[in-house]
Amino acid sequence: MKRKYKTIKLSLATSCVALLMAGFSSCGKKDANSPGVEFMPDMYRSPSLEYYSVHTVDGDTINNAMKPASGSVARGYLPYAYPNTPEGYEKAGLNLHNPFNADLYRADFEKEGEILFSKFCIHCHGAAGAGDGKVSAKLPGPPPAYDGPLKNLPEGKIFHSITYGKGTMGSHASQLTQEERWKLVYYVQKLQGPKVAPTDSLKVVAPR
C-alpha cells in the first residue's frame, strides 16, 4: 500500500513538472522567434534610458538630459576666433600668439607638452618630430619634419593645426583643452629649434 502511494505521489509530481514545462514552452509562441518566457530579461534587455532621448515618466514627456542653452560658453573654455579656412589659417599664423608667458611657463609647459606629444603625436611625427613615426609609413605621405620644412611654422599655425587638423592629421580639439594645445605648441617649438628666418612673411588681405 505504501509503495503504491509513493508511486502515485511520484507520478503526480512528474505530471506537474511536465505541465509546468509545457506551459513555459508554449508561452509566447505567437511569434516564432520568441524564446517564450524570458528569465531575468533585464540582464540583456537594458531598462536604462538613452541619453538625449525623449521618455515618458509618470505620464510626463521629458528629456532625460538637457542640452546647453544656445550661445552659452562652457566654464574654462575660450571661443576660438579663427575659422577652419585657408584664410583663418593664415590669420592665425600672423595674429595668434601663445597667451602663456614664455619666461614663466616655457620650462614647465615643454615638459608637459612632451608627455602630451608622446600620447597624441609621436605615432605619426616620431620622437624627434622628424615625421618617422610608426604610423606615418602607412600614410599617403609622412608628415614634414619640425626642424625641416616646418622649422619656421609660427605658433599660431601650429595651434590652428592642432585645433582643426591639417592634411592627414585630424582635429585634436575634442581630446586636448586649449591650455594643453598650447603646451604642445611649446614642445613643438622646442623640436623646431632656433628660427633661421622670419616666422611668417605671408600677408592676408582682409575682405572688403
Phi, psi and omega in degrees: 000317180295319179297319179296321180294318179295322180295316179297318180296318179294322179295318178298318179296317179296321179295319179297316179297318180297318179296318178298315180296319178295321179294315179296319183287338182272345182291138174075014182282002174295329176256121184297334181268359182285137178280003183086223179286127181267130178269117182053063184298335182288354177288332179231353175245090191296131177273359183291155181272144177281144181289151180053041178235161180265132181223157177254118181235118181054038177084353179259133177269118185222163170268134182279355173210136182263136177282154179299151178297145181299131179087357180283155181240130181295148179297132180083003182251136177247126178302143180262124191276348187257125182285164179276069180223162176303322179294319178296324178297315180292319179295321177298321178296327181276322193245341185270126180229154182298122182286350181263123185304128184296321182294326183272324192250342192304312184299312181291318182292325178295321179294315180290326177295325178296321178295315178296321179298320180292338181269323190246339192239331189298334184295329179255314187277343182084162185298324181261007180072026182269004180078021184247033178292165183297329182278333186298332180295337181266356180274160177304327177204138181293151178294146179298154180286143180292328179265014178240248181300334182261013186300322184258014179294122183290161184299327179296320179287326177297312179297318180298320181292321178293324183289312186256341188094159181207128181064234180276354179276132179275174179290142176244014183295329180279346183255335184233135175290169180297322178295320179294325177295322178291328175297319176297321179300316178302316182288322177297321178296326176295320178290332178293326184081185181298141178288142179247001181207167175306144185300326182196118179259001182282141178244140180253126179271119181294139179295141180278000000 
